[in-house]
Amino acid sequence: MNPIATKGALGLAASTAVAGTVGMAVKFSGQEKPRSIKDLLWQHKPEKRLLFKRYLDKEDGSQPEWKEAWKKYRTNYKDSERDPLGLLTKPVDLNDANAPSNFMESCESLFKKEVHNIKSDRYQLADNYCTRLTSVADLVWESNRKVLAKGNDGNSSEWKGLWKKYIEANLGKDTGKDEWQVFEKKWESTSDQEAATDKFRSKCESESLVKTGSRSHASYQKVIDYCSVPR
């Protein structure tokens, strides 16, 4: 074999080996680079959202999601020597109670911590005790829209517009045959002046609370179309 060709082949092989080694090192480095728990939860748990102290504009821990998380934490560690957040006093009281401030603040502190992967104890702690299920309303908000609040009546221009849109999509359908079965009569036409009914607004509210992390979910599609406005 031509010695020059042989030398070139050996050089190419060596270069390829070095490149492969560098590539593996970069890949390995990328896998090991610490990331915030907040970012990891966002990436790996689309069906969940972080629980923050001011969730639903309350700070007293009375939200059902916070109470449930606090009850779960107490239940799981009541007979254990471990207390990862250092919040429990033995014997542990399991009575219904609002989540205390130090529990909620511990969760928010966890979100900022950086870990190497989702197997981290801190990540698992945040995932298990500091999150809530994603709702349709969350997905709508993240789409730069908001679910219109039910309110006391459907006379606002926004509600009238949404109700009109729903009727137009279901014209000619008999009572009980429309998409959400909220018609109280068969509509052959509509106008901008029709107030949204209580039944329709209640349906918007209940559909917005459906738990899902998928934008392909039927409830998300309908709430976006019939119950949301730009924010």
Secondary structure, 3 states (H helix, E strand, C coil): CCHHHHHHHHHHHHHHHHHHHHHHHHHHHHHHCCEEHHHHHHHHCCCEEECCCCHHHCCCCCCHHHHHHHHHHHHHHCCCCCCCCCCCCCCCCCCCCCCCHHHHHHHHHHHHCEECCCCCHHHHHHHHHCEEECEHHHHHHCCCEEECCCCCCCCCHHHHHHHHHHHHHCCCCCCCCCCCCCCCCCCCCCCCCCCCCHHHHHHHHHHHCCECCCCCCHHHHHHHHHCEEEC
